């Protein structure tokens, strides 16, 4: 960031501070760098309210007090606490179906964006460090994805991305600065914590130099990604009717598989897909393109892909009652109505005979253990086939 240009713009600098070592080191270093400038550092602390109320409130109070002390020392620092309603993260996780970590991140960045507009912040500095970059690479690899943390993305910048956590803590200790430790950092129900507490120590012990190799590989992959992004942008989707985009079939089928995949995800984003689209959807479309089939149709999670003789169309399907989500636990005999039709259950000695009827037909199941759950299918569901494999 050019401080001269920032000063001329009259805008402020934003910084996200949790009270942990990383964010305090970020704030202290920014304060010293900007001390002899008129640039104001606006600090935001987000209380997600997913931990013990007293603990999370104490973290926010600690961050606010730390900013107040810096202000007393002559630094241009102002603090703002964004407190999320208790239960909001949990509800958002259920709605988005991507877990608590993702929901907290989603809401946190929404708060950051609102804060940046309110405080006229040119950028918001985040305290991700080199350890975070390594953990993210491992986490995405285990999730079947790729990519690390970008140093700059939109209004967000990460000045500490090349600095190890041990260096950060040494920096604070040298100045006798204490920091807070989030209790959830030790909860291995979170994937990142599992990687940080179990996998990274094992790699450090058994595989010398793994971190350097991983970051080098990520840098090369980033170069490849930039080239593929440029190739992808050369094949724009065209608007087609309502909530759909299309492309010439020969153009799409002639693209390399890696470009086809990126084009599909770009279409999902453009159409505002509400759920994560399973990779089987992408594979099915790529397979159809490889075989250059004359006609093809495939649907998943509210998105439909369709091949005609001349075009490829990706569209967002309208919600119908037959695809609405439902969930019920059956514990007693009776008739239960769902969006797909009706389910009748006759229970004797802890076993149920159930009959399901609907527009698609009917079927009967006997000796079902009680209680049992009836729900709409989810993207991660598996079905056991006749040969014993799972689909």
NUVEX-942389 format. One record per residue: residue in three letters; z, x, y of N, C-alpha, C in turn. Coordinates in pm, whole numbers, padded with zeros to 5 digits, always signed. Atoms other than C-alpha are relative to their C-alpha. Layout:
N
alaZXYZXYZXY;...
END
This chain:
391
unk+00000+00086-00118+00000+00000+00000+00000+00089+00123;unk+00001-00074-00125-00089+00134+00341+00105-00061+00092;unk-00106+00050-00088+00225+00102+00552-00052-00026+00141;unk+00060+00018-00133+00016+00140+00868-00068-00136+00009;unk+00069+00129+00000-00200-00158+00775+00098-00116-00013;unk-00101+00104+00017+00104-00357+00665+00071-00026+00133;unk-00068+00014-00129+00274-00289+00999-00089-00072+00101;unk+00094+00065-00092-00039-00392+01193-00016-00148-00030;unk+00021+00140+00039-00066-00716+00997+00112-00091+00046;unk-00114+00081-00040+00278-00829+01108+00065-00075-00114;unk-00057+00067+00116+00356-00941+00756+00121+00076-00053;unk-00118-00062+00059+00669-00868+00556-00034+00053-00140;unk+00013-00049+00137+00719-00696+00222+00099-00075-00087;unk-00088+00071+00091+00860-00896-00067+00043+00089-00115;unk-00049-00076+00116+01072-00755-00350+00085-00092-00086;unk-00080+00080+00093+01211-00926-00660+00115+00085-00053;unk-00119-00077+00038+01567-00811-00732+00091-00086-00085;unk-00087+00073+00092+01770-00924-01031+00144+00048+00007;unk-00132-00063+00004+02064-00687-00984+00009+00105-00108;unk+00005-00103+00102+01963-00470-01278-00041+00134+00058;unk+00029-00136-00047+01899-00096-01255-00140+00012+00059;unk+00139-00016-00044+01520-00122-01222-00022-00058+00140;unk+00027+00065-00128+01515-00370-00935+00083+00059+00113;unk-00080-00065-00105+01800-00198-00746-00063+00131+00043;unk+00068-00126-00034+01618+00136-00766-00124-00028+00084;unk+00117+00039-00080+01305-00037-00637+00042-00033+00143;unk-00043+00042-00133+01493-00194-00346+00051+00117+00083;unk-00055-00115-00074+01682+00123-00249-00111+00094+00047;unk+00108-00091-00038+01368+00337-00252-00088-00062+00108;unk+00079+00067-00104+01171+00078-00052+00072+00002+00134;unk-00079+00002-00125+01453+00053+00202-00007+00134+00072;unk+00006-00133-00062+01451+00430+00261-00141+00030+00053;unk+00138-00026-00044+01070+00445+00281-00032-00075+00129;unk+00034+00085-00113+01056+00163+00537+00102+00005+00114;unk-00111+00001-00097+01368+00256+00737-00048+00019+00144;unk+00046-00030-00136+01180+00391+01038-00122-00082+00040;unk+00110+00091-00034+00930+00103+01048+00059-00136+00034;unk-00050+00136-00028+00962-00256+01177-00021-00097-00116;unk+00032+00088+00114+00862-00390+00835+00129-00052-00065;unk-00117+00063+00062+01115-00635+00691-00023-00015-00151;unk+00005+00022+00145+01191-00641+00318+00071-00131-00029;unk-00057+00128+00040+01243-00998+00203+00023+00001-00151;unk-00038-00009+00141+01428-01001-00129+00020-00139-00058;unk-00022+00126+00071+01414-01286-00377+00069+00029-00133;unk-00070-00005+00128+01656-01331-00666-00012-00138-00063;unk+00018+00129+00068+01579-01604-00921+00110-00018-00104;unk-00101+00038+00099+01867-01767-01108-00063-00106-00090;unk+00068+00091+00091+01702-01924-01414+00094-00105-00059;unk-00100+00093+00055+02026-02098-01521-00023-00025-00149;unk+00011+00014+00146+01964-02030-01891+00114+00075-00070;unk-00116-00070+00057+02276-01817-01942+00127-00072+00042;unk-00127+00052-00047+02643-01883-01886-00003-00013+00152;unk+00011+00029-00143+02672-02038-01540+00070+00105+00085;unk-00077-00098-00077+02936-01793-01421-00071+00135+00002;unk+00068-00130+00008+02741-01489-01541-00125+00004+00087;unk+00123+00001-00078+02408-01589-01385+00029-00012+00149;unk-00037+00012-00141+02575-01692-01058+00054+00132+00054;unk-00054-00131-00040+02758-01356-01048-00111+00101+00024;unk+00114-00091-00019+02426-01169-01087-00067-00027+00135;unk+00063+00036-00128+02276-01359-00793+00088+00041+00117;unk-00093-00039-00107+02588-01302-00581+00000+00151+00018;unk+00004-00146-00007+02576-00930-00667-00124+00047+00076;unk+00124-00037-00069+02213-00905-00553+00009-00030+00149;unk-00013+00038-00141+02289-01091-00229+00096+00093+00074;unk-00096-00092-00062+02593-00871-00157-00060+00139+00020;unk+00062-00132-00010+02393-00555-00223-00095+00004+00119;unk+00091+00007-00115+02129-00667+00028+00077-00002+00132;unk-00082+00007-00122+02401-00747+00283+00053+00138+00038;unk-00049-00136-00026+02543-00392+00247-00111+00089+00055;unk+00113-00078-00053+02198-00240+00300-00029-00038+00145;unk+00023+00046-00137+02156-00453+00612+00103+00058+00095;unk-00106-00059-00083+02490-00328+00744-00026+00148+00029;unk+00031-00141-00017+02361+00027+00697-00124+00023+00086;unk+00114-00014-00091+02065-00045+00926-00135-00024-00063;unk+00128+00028+00065+01799-00133+00672-00040-00145+00027;unk+00050+00136-00029+01579-00437+00746-00021-00074-00131;unk+00002+00068+00130+01663-00634+00433+00061-00139+00015;unk-00052+00137+00001+01706-01009+00393-00010-00055-00142;unk-00004+00050+00138+01801-01190+00072-00016-00151-00006;unk+00018+00142+00023+01704-01529-00065+00022-00026-00149;unk-00027+00036+00139+01836-01691-00386-00077-00126-00036;unk+00071+00118+00050+01606-01927-00576+00068-00044-00129;unk-00074+00048+00117+01817-02131-00819-00076-00113-00067;unk+00070+00103+00076+01631-02326-01087+00101-00100-00057;unk-00092+00100+00058+01790-02653-01204+00029+00033-00147;unk-00035-00028+00140+01980-02605-01531-00075-00096-00092;unk+00077+00078+00094+01768-02723-01820-00150+00000+00027;unk+00142+00001-00035+01436-02678-01638-00080+00095-00088;unk+00071-00098+00083+01339-02366-01836-00020-00055-00141;unk+00009+00057+00136+01413-02540-02168-00105-00110-00005;unk+00099+00109-00003+01210-02848-02070-00141+00055+00015;unk+00133-00060-00021+00922-02631-01951-00049+00068-00127;unk+00037-00065+00126+00928-02434-02277-00049-00103-00101;unk+00041+00106+00092+00903-02760-02473-00137-00056+00039;unk+00127+00054-00048+00617-02884-02255-00116+00097-00026;unk+00106-00099+00010+00419-02559-02264-00016+00056-00142;unk+00003-00043+00141+00504-02481-02630-00030+00149-00015;unk+00024-00144+00006+00510-02107-02563+00129+00081+00001;unk-00126-00071+00009+00879-02020-02585+00075+00009+00132;unk-00088-00006-00117+01170-01970-02348-00040+00113+00095;unk+00038-00113-00084+01060-01626-02225-00119-00034+00089;unk+00121+00032-00076+00717-01752-02121+00029-00105+00106;unk-00033+00106-00096+00861-02063-01954+00076+00057+00120;unk-00076-00063-00108+01109-01853-01753-00092+00081+00090;unk+00095-00081-00078+00829-01619-01646-00089-00091+00085;unk+00086+00095-00071+00605-01912-01549+00070-00056+00124;unk-00075+00058-00112+00874-02070-01330+00038+00107+00102;unk-00036-00110-00090+00978-01732-01187-00116+00033+00095;unk+00115-00034-00084+00627-01657-01063-00037-00114+00094;unk+00019+00112-00092+00597-02006-00917+00094+00015+00119;unk-00097-00021-00108+00913-01930-00717-00044+00117+00088;unk+00048-00116-00076+00768-01591-00615-00114-00040+00096;unk+00115+00040-00082+00445-01749-00489+00044-00084+00120;unk-00051+00084-00109+00632-02010-00286+00074+00085+00102;unk-00077-00090-00086+00860-01739-00147-00094+00084+00087;unk+00095-00084-00075+00564-01520-00044-00062-00078+00115;unk+00059+00082-00107+00413-01807+00154+00103-00027+00110;unk-00105+00032-00098+00743-01897+00321+00035+00120+00088;unk-00044-00120-00071+00824-01537+00420-00116+00084+00054;unk+00117-00072-00050+00468-01433+00510-00006+00142-00057;unk-00001-00130+00067+00486-01152+00256-00141+00040-00042;unk+00132-00049+00038+00174-00942+00212-00007+00022-00150;unk-00007-00026+00144+00281-00839-00138+00144-00023-00045;unk-00134+00003+00059+00576-00878-00372+00009+00115-00099;unk-00020-00115+00089+00703-00562-00541+00088-00040-00117;unk-00075+00027+00122+00821-00593-00900+00042+00131-00063;unk-00064-00124+00045+01036-00341-01084-00035+00040-00143;unk+00039-00042+00134+00848-00303-01413-00018+00152-00004;unk+00008-00145+00010+00870+00057-01535-00081+00041-00122;unk+00081-00054+00110+00708+00281-01796+00046-00055-00135;unk-00052+00059+00125+00937+00151-02073-00052-00142-00019;unk+00052+00136+00007+00831-00204-01988-00146-00002-00044;unk+00141-00008+00035+00466-00102-02015-00017+00026-00150;unk+00007-00031+00143+00524+00046-02362+00042-00121-00084;unk-00047+00117+00074+00721-00258-02480-00103-00112+00001;unk+00102+00104-00012+00449-00490-02353-00119+00030-00091;unk+00109-00039+00090+00180-00296-02541+00035-00031-00145;unk-00044+00028+00138+00380-00320-02864+00010-00150-00025;unk-00018+00144+00015+00461-00686-02808-00135-00070-00014;unk+00131+00064+00007+00099-00784-02745-00075+00039-00128;unk+00062-00042+00126-00017-00580-03044+00052-00086-00115;unk-00060+00080+00105+00227-00768-03268-00039-00147+00009;unk+00044+00139-00018+00101-01096-03122-00151-00015-00018;unk+00144+00006+00020-00261-01005-03195-00078+00002+00129;unk+00067-00006-00130-00343-00948-02829-00010+00147+00044;unk+00015-00136-00052-00413-00644-02611+00032+00000+00148;unk-00024-00013-00143-00347-00509-02264+00144+00030+00034;unk-00134-00034-00046-00050-00377-02073+00023-00061+00138;unk-00034+00052-00131+00106-00441-01734-00087+00067+00105;unk+00086-00056-00105-00130-00396-01439+00083+00050+00117;unk-00074-00049-00117-00006-00179-01148-00013-00094+00120;unk+00024+00094-00109-00160-00429-00905-00075-00121-00056;unk+00070+00122+00038-00256-00790-00971+00023-00104+00108;unk-00015+00094-00110-00322-01014-00675+00101+00051+00101;unk-00102-00039-00098-00020-01007-00445+00114+00080-00063;unk-00110-00067+00070+00199-00837-00708-00031+00148-00024;unk+00015-00144+00021+00248-00459-00714+00125+00053-00072;unk-00109-00054+00082+00461-00247-00947+00011+00151+00025;unk-00007-00141-00040+00554+00085-00780+00068+00091-00104;unk-00075-00084+00094+00779+00203-01069-00065+00011-00137;unk+00061+00011+00131+00528+00160-01349-00018+00134-00071;unk+00015-00131+00062+00494+00534-01407+00132+00073-00021;unk-00133-00063+00005+00872+00601-01413+00080-00055-00117;unk-00080+00042+00115+01094+00593-01723+00134-00060+00044;unk-00127+00066-00031+01408+00381-01731+00114+00102+00014;unk-00104-00102-00010+01624+00692-01786-00002+00067+00137;unk+00010-00060-00134+01492+00841-01459+00054-00095+00106;unk-00048+00101-00094+01569+00517-01277+00152-00003+00004;unk-00146+00004+00005+01928+00511-01397+00061+00128+00055;unk-00048-00127-00056+01969+00880-01309-00007-00002+00153;unk+00018+00012-00145+01838+00804-00957+00115-00078+00063;unk-00110+00081-00053+02101+00534-00906+00135+00069-00018;unk-00127-00068+00027+02382+00735-01065+00024+00112+00099;unk-00013-00110-00097+02313+01026-00831+00049-00051+00135;unk-00044+00059-00128+02381+00788-00539+00125-00087-00019;unk-00121+00077+00031+02686+00630-00709-00022-00150+00019;unk+00033+00143-00010+02515+00292-00721+00015-00065-00138;unk-00019+00074+00125+02632+00050-00991-00102-00113-00009;unk+00095+00109+00019+02406-00215-01141+00053-00098-00104;unk-00038+00104+00096+02436-00534-01344-00085+00011-00125;unk+00076+00004+00125+02330-00575-01707-00004-00144-00051;unk+00020+00137+00047+02186-00907-01821+00042-00009-00147;unk-00049+00015+00137+02367-01022-02135-00110-00035-00100;unk+00109+00038+00091+02043-01164-02280-00085+00120-00042;unk+00076-00120+00038+01903-00809-02294+00033+00047-00142;unk-00042-00042+00134+02088-00771-02625-00022-00111-00104;unk+00027+00112+00090+01974-01101-02777-00134+00022-00068;unk+00124-00032+00072+01719-01016-03047-00076-00125-00044;unk+00084+00118+00020+01599-01375-03064-00124+00009+00087;unk+00115-00023-00086+01367-01260-02786-00081+00117-00055;unk+00086-00102+00060+01069-01057-02910+00011+00133+00075;unk-00007-00125-00075+01086-00803-02627+00129+00076-00032;unk-00126-00067+00032+01452-00731-02701-00003+00058-00141;unk+00011-00049+00137+01375-00696-03072-00079+00131-00003;unk+00081-00123-00009+01110-00437-02985+00081+00112+00065;unk-00076-00100-00075+01337-00258-02736+00117+00057-00081;unk-00123-00041+00067+01647-00247-02955-00021+00051-00143;unk+00020-00038+00140+01499-00203-03304-00125+00085-00024;unk+00124-00071+00029+01136-00090-03302-00013+00131+00077;unk+00015-00122-00081+01136+00161-03014+00090+00114-00048;unk-00082-00110+00053+01438+00359-03145-00056+00059-00130;unk+00060-00049+00124+01265+00382-03485-00122+00088+00028;unk+00118-00081-00036+00942+00507-03327+00043+00133+00062;unk-00049-00124-00061+01137+00761-03121+00050+00098-00105;unk-00057-00085+00104+01307+00889-03434-00106+00054-00096;unk+00093-00036+00106+01010+00898-03672-00138+00047+00048;unk+00136-00028-00044+00696+00935-03457+00001+00066+00138;unk-00004-00073-00126+00715+01204-03191-00133-00015+00074;unk+00120+00011-00084+00471+01147-02904-00070-00134-00009;unk+00066+00130+00015+00397+00785-02996-00024-00067+00135;unk+00011+00067-00130+00457+00669-02638-00118+00052+00081;unk+00113-00057-00072+00207+00912-02484-00132-00045-00061;unk+00122+00041+00069-00052+00825-02748-00032-00147+00031;unk+00020+00143-00025+00001+00452-02690-00053-00025+00141;unk+00045+00018-00138-00039+00479-02313-00141+00054+00021;unk+00135-00055-00009-00348+00699-02352-00102-00099-00057;unk+00087+00099+00061-00503+00445-02586-00016-00123+00088;unk+00006+00117-00088-00418+00165-02344-00089+00027+00120;unk+00085-00035-00113-00587+00351-02058-00148-00007-00038;unk+00139+00007+00047-00905+00386-02262-00042-00145-00022;unk+00031+00142+00023-00886+00022-02365-00023-00074+00132;unk+00017+00063-00131-00851-00077-01998-00138+00029+00057;unk+00135-00034-00044-01174+00109-01920-00104-00084-00074;unk+00091+00083+00079-01348-00073-02205+00005-00145+00047;unk-00017+00138-00046-01205-00405-02082-00073-00023+00131;unk+00069+00013-00128-01341-00343-01732-00152-00011-00021;unk+00144+00006+00029-01689-00281-01876-00037-00136-00061;unk+00027+00129+00063-01670-00596-02092+00012-00114+00102;unk-00015+00102-00104-01549-00799-01793-00124-00007+00087;unk+00122-00003-00079-01854-00686-01597-00116-00066-00075;unk+00105+00062+00082-02083-00786-01885+00019-00152-00007;unk-00030+00143+00009-01907-01124-01913-00038-00072+00128;unk+00030+00065-00129-01947-01200-01541-00149-00019+00022;unk+00146+00015-00013-02324-01163-01583-00051-00126-00068;unk+00040+00122+00072-02325-01485-01790+00091-00116+00042;unk-00090+00107-00049-02164-01759-01578-00027-00134-00067;unk+00011+00137+00048-02093-02104-01715-00049-00089+00115;unk+00047+00095-00100-02262-02393-01534+00074-00132-00018;unk-00065+00131+00013-02083-02721-01456-00093-00098-00070;unk+00081+00095+00076-02200-02996-01692+00081-00127-00020;unk-00071+00127+00006-02088-03355-01651+00147+00019+00040;unk-00141-00006-00037-01715-03424-01614+00078+00084-00100;unk-00088-00082+00084-01466-03167-01747-00076+00073-00110;unk+00075-00077+00099-01731-02959-01922-00086+00105+00069;unk+00088-00105-00048-01934-02642-01877-00102+00031-00109;unk+00104-00026+00099-02255-02531-02045-00072+00130+00032;unk+00079-00122-00013-02480-02231-02099-00119-00009-00094;unk+00116-00006+00086-02823-02168-02243+00040+00057-00136;unk-00042-00039+00135-02783-02138-02619-00046+00141-00036;unk+00052-00134+00032-03006-01830-02657+00077+00108+00077;unk-00075-00095-00081-02817-01658-02374+00136+00027-00062;unk-00132-00017+00060-02478-01722-02537-00009+00073-00134;unk+00010-00058+00135-02590-01632-02890-00043+00147+00004;unk+00046-00139-00011-02747-01306-02768+00109+00095+00049;unk-00110-00084-00049-02418-01182-02619+00075+00063-00117;unk-00087-00058+00103-02204-00939-02821+00122-00088-00025;unk-00114+00085+00036-01911-01103-03001+00115+00014+00098;unk-00111-00022-00094-01660-00944-02760-00024-00073+00131;unk+00033+00073-00123-01843-01100-02464+00009-00151-00025;unk-00011+00142+00033-01870-01438-02639+00146-00045+00004;unk-00142+00035+00001-01493-01436-02692+00053-00015+00143;unk-00047+00006-00139-01429-01365-02325-00061-00118+00075;unk+00063+00117-00061-01676-01633-02221+00072-00128-00039;unk-00071+00119+00046-01492-01888-02432+00135-00015+00069;unk-00131+00007-00068-01152-01800-02286-00017-00031+00149;unk+00027+00032-00141-01306-01814-01939-00027-00149+00015;unk+00026+00144-00004-01431-02166-02018+00130-00078-00016;unk-00129+00069+00018-01082-02268-02142+00078-00002+00132;unk-00072-00009-00127-00932-02147-01815-00063-00090+00105;unk+00071+00081-00098-01199-02317-01604+00028-00148-00020;unk-00023+00141+00031-01139-02648-01782+00148-00038+00006;unk-00144+00029-00010-00760-02615-01748+00059-00044-00132;unk-00056+00031+00131-00676-02616-02118+00152-00002+00008;unk-00145+00018-00014-00318-02742-02147+00078+00069-00110;unk-00067-00064+00112-00237-02580-02482-00073+00128-00038;unk+00063-00122+00048-00302-02242-02637-00104-00037-00106;unk+00108+00030+00093-00636-02263-02818+00007+00098-00117;unk-00013-00092+00114-00608-02123-03173-00123+00089-00015;unk+00110-00095+00013-00818-01819-03251-00104-00048-00101;unk+00097+00055+00095-00979-02010-03539-00111-00075+00072;unk+00101+00069-00083-01160-02212-03269-00105+00100+00045;unk+00092-00104-00049-01310-01895-03120-00085+00054-00115;unk+00074-00053+00115-01405-01763-03464-00106-00097-00048;unk+00097+00100+00045-01575-02090-03556-00122-00003+00091;unk+00112-00001-00096-01787-02084-03239-00083+00127-00016;unk+00072-00126+00018-01875-01717-03287-00083-00001-00129;unk+00072+00007+00127-01974-01782-03648-00125-00087+00013;unk+00115+00087-00023-02200-02068-03540-00107+00070+00083;unk+00095-00074-00084-02357-01845-03275-00072+00108-00080;unk+00058-00106+00083-02413-01565-03527-00108-00057-00092;unk+00096+00063+00090-02592-01804-03764-00107-00076+00076;unk+00093+00074-00087-02770-01968-03467-00030-00139-00059;unk+00016+00134+00057-02709-02311-03617-00062-00093+00104;unk+00069+00091-00092-02912-02593-03469+00099-00092+00072;unk-00102+00086-00060-02615-02824-03414+00136+00037-00057;unk-00135-00043+00038-02241-02766-03427+00099-00073+00089;unk-00106+00063-00078-01920-02937-03317+00134+00041-00058;unk-00132-00044+00046-01561-02812-03333+00101-00033+00109;unk-00103+00040-00097-01243-02943-03166+00135+00057-00038;unk-00138-00046+00021-00890-02809-03124+00076-00011+00130;unk-00093+00003-00114-00602-02880-02887-00063-00054+00128;unk+00056+00064-00118-00803-03102-02656-00126+00064+00055;unk+00124-00065-00043-01106-02871-02625-00105-00014-00110;unk+00108+00017+00097-01441-02931-02794-00116+00092+00034;unk+00120-00082-00014-01730-02689-02847-00114-00071-00071;unk+00113+00071+00058-02075-02832-02912-00130+00079+00023;unk+00132-00065-00009-02413-02669-02984-00107-00109-00014;unk+00121+00082+00018-02736-02858-02926-00115+00096-00026;unk+00114-00087+00027-03086-02724-02979-00021+00103+00109;unk+00029-00089-00112-03089-02563-02634+00124+00051+00074;unk-00115-00039-00081-02735-02531-02501+00129+00006-00081;unk-00138-00005+00049-02371-02451-02571+00086-00070+00103;unk-00083+00076-00093-02123-02693-02416+00147+00008-00044;unk-00144+00001+00023-01745-02656-02389+00058-00109+00089;unk-00051+00112-00079-01564-02970-02281+00146-00030-00031;unk-00138+00044+00016-01215-03103-02231-00002-00143-00045;unk+00003+00135+00055-01160-03409-02446+00103-00087+00070;unk-00094+00096-00056-00996-03719-02307+00111-00025-00100;unk-00113+00030+00088-00651-03792-02442-00014-00142-00053;unk+00006+00131+00063-00659-04078-02688+00132-00027-00071;unk-00127+00035+00067-00373-04263-02850+00009+00066-00136;unk-00001-00056+00135-00480-04124-03187+00036+00146-00003;unk-00034-00141-00001-00413-03769-03073+00127+00026+00080;unk-00123-00018-00076-00092-03831-02879+00106+00065-00089;unk-00107-00065+00075+00212-03631-02979+00105-00103-00042;unk-00106+00087+00046+00479-03804-03185+00094+00078-00090;unk-00102-00069+00078+00800-03702-03363+00107-00102-00036;unk-00106+00093+00042+01043-03907-03569+00063+00050-00129;unk-00072-00032+00123+01308-03846-03835+00033-00132-00069;unk-00018+00125+00074+01310-04118-04102+00119+00016-00094;unk-00122-00006+00081+01649-04185-04263+00029-00130-00073;unk-00030+00132+00059+01638-04556-04359-00128-00074-00033;unk+00117+00082+00035+01403-04807-04519-00044-00082+00120;unk+00051+00080-00110+01177-04997-04284-00144+00032+00031;unk+00137-00024-00047+00843-05008-04103+00008+00067+00137;unk-00002-00080-00123+00782-04750-03829-00141+00007+00057;unk+00131+00001-00066+00497-04777-03578-00023+00131+00077;unk+00040-00123-00070+00316-04468-03448-00135-00024+00067;unk+00129+00013-00067+00006-04406-03239-00115-00004-00099;unk+00107-00001+00099-00198-04350-03557-00002-00126-00085;unk-00011+00117+00086-00080-04672-03728+00145-00027-00035;unk-00137+00034+00041+00226-04767-03930+00039+00074-00126;unk-00056-00063+00119+00451-04604-04187+00111-00090-00051;unk-00108+00077+00060+00661-04810-04428+00072+00087-00101;unk-00080-00083+00090+00944-04647-04622+00097-00088-00078;unk-00097+00067+00087+01140-04782-04918+00084+00108-00066;unk-00087-00110+00043+01440-04559-04994+00098-00047-00105;unk-00097+00026+00106+01641-04556-05315+00051+00133-00053;unk-00066-00119+00054+01891-04288-05427-00052+00130+00065;unk+00036-00121-00074+01790-04040-05156-00146+00037-00008;unk+00143-00026+00008+01416-04060-05235-00075-00119+00060;unk+00076+00105-00067+01152-04255-05045-00140-00011-00057;unk+00141+00027+00026+00824-04416-05137-00058-00044+00135;unk+00053+00032-00133+00616-04419-04820-00148-00037-00010;unk+00140+00041-00010+00288-04587-04734-00042+00010+00146;unk+00050-00020-00136+00090-04484-04429-00134-00072+00014;unk+00125+00072-00024-00185-04709-04287-00044+00022+00145;unk+00055-00018-00134-00414-04661-03989-00151-00017-00002;unk+00144+00016-00009-00775-04667-03870-00073+00090-00099;unk+00067-00094+00089-00859-04366-04087+00017-00036-00148;unk-00022+00038+00139-00739-04542-04405+00148-00005-00030;unk-00141+00005+00039-00414-04532-04601+00025+00093-00118;unk-00038-00079+00117-00225-04325-04855+00148-00025-00030;unk-00137+00023+00046+00098-04341-05056+00057+00131-00051;unk-00072-00115+00054+00354-04069-05129+00130-00050-00062;unk-00120+00043+00069+00638-04108-05377+00099+00115-00011;unk-00106-00099+00022+00972-03925-05430+00012+00100+00115;unk-00017-00086-00118+00993-03788-05075+00149+00009+00032;unk-00142-00018-00031+01336-03638-05000+00034-00057+00137;unk-00045+00061-00125+01531-03817-04727+00118+00080+00055;unk+00096+00044-00103+01561-03755-04438-00126+00086+00001;unk+00122-00077-00018+01205-03647-04361-00053-00024+00140;unk+00051+00002-00137+01015-03581-04040-00148-00039+00000;unk+00141+00035-00022+00688-03738-03925-00034+00046+00142;unk+00036-00050-00134+00516-03559-03638-00149+00031+00007;unk+00139-00040-00020+00178-03473-03490-00015+00148-00033;unk+00021-00138+00041+00025-03147-03604+00004+00093+00122;unk-00008-00102-00103+00071-02825-03405-00097+00113-00034;unk+00099-00106+00024-00165-02526-03364+00038+00098-00110;unk-00042-00100+00098+00045-02303-03594+00023-00058-00140;unk-00023+00062+00131+00066-02553-03884-00096+00057-00105;unk+00082-00047+00112-00065-02446-04226-00003-00108-00108;unk+00016+00095+00110-00196-02656-04515-00029+00080-00126;unk+00023-00066+00127-00173-02540-04875-00116-00067-00072;unk+00119+00053+00063-00509-02580-05046+00016-00001-00152;unk-00009+00017+00144-00584-02652-05413+00012+00133-00075;unk-00006-00131+00069-00627-02283-05501+00125+00080+00034;unk-00126-00066-00031-00283-02197-05362+00001+00080+00128;unk+00004-00072-00127-00402-02031-05041+00033-00095+00114;unk-00036+00080-00116-00312-02148-04693-00112+00000+00103;unk+00108+00017-00097-00549-02278-04429+00059-00039+00135;
END
